[in-house]
Amino acid sequence: MTPRWEYKIVQPSKINMATGEQLRAHSVKLLNELGLEGWECYHAKTDTMPSVFYLKRPKDR
């Protein structure tokens, strides 16, 4: 049987992010939190600021 997926697109907020380092740290925290919920990042669009992350997880959880 072919797996079924659900998808999510997230872009971290830039609010109160003074430096690129702070934004990266916020992105890592966000992705780790979503990973605990079963989301897997399969693509990152890095030509925008902040980056856009494309995630998926099995639908039948």
C-alpha positions in Angstrom: 0.0 0.0 0.0 1.3 3.4 -0.9 1.8 5.7 2.1 -0.5 8.7 2.4 1.0 12.0 3.5 -0.2 15.3 5.0 1.8 18.4 4.3 2.6 21.6 6.1 4.5 24.8 4.9 6.0 27.0 7.6 8.0 30.2 7.6 9.3 31.4 10.9 8.3 34.9 12.0 11.0 37.6 11.8 9.4 39.6 14.6 12.0 40.6 17.2 14.8 38.8 15.4 17.6 41.3 15.3 20.3 39.0 13.8 20.5 36.2 11.4 21.9 34.0 14.2 18.7 34.6 16.3 16.5 33.8 13.3 18.5 30.5 12.7 18.2 29.6 16.3 14.4 30.2 16.1 14.1 28.1 13.0 16.0 25.2 14.6 13.7 25.4 17.6 10.6 25.4 15.4 11.8 22.5 13.3 12.7 20.4 16.4 9.3 21.1 17.9 7.6 20.0 14.7 9.9 17.0 14.5 8.5 15.8 17.9 5.1 16.0 16.3 6.2 13.6 13.5 6.8 16.2 10.8 9.8 15.7 8.5 11.3 18.6 6.6 11.8 17.5 3.0 12.6 20.8 1.4 13.8 24.3 2.5 13.5 27.4 0.3 16.4 29.5 1.3 16.1 32.3 -1.2 13.6 34.1 1.0 14.2 35.7 4.4 13.2 33.9 6.5 13.5 30.6 4.8 10.3 28.5 4.0 10.2 24.9 5.2 8.1 22.2 3.5 7.2 19.3 5.8 5.4 16.0 5.6 4.3 13.2 7.9 2.3 10.0 7.4 -1.4 10.8 7.3 -2.5 7.7 9.2 -0.9 8.3 12.5 
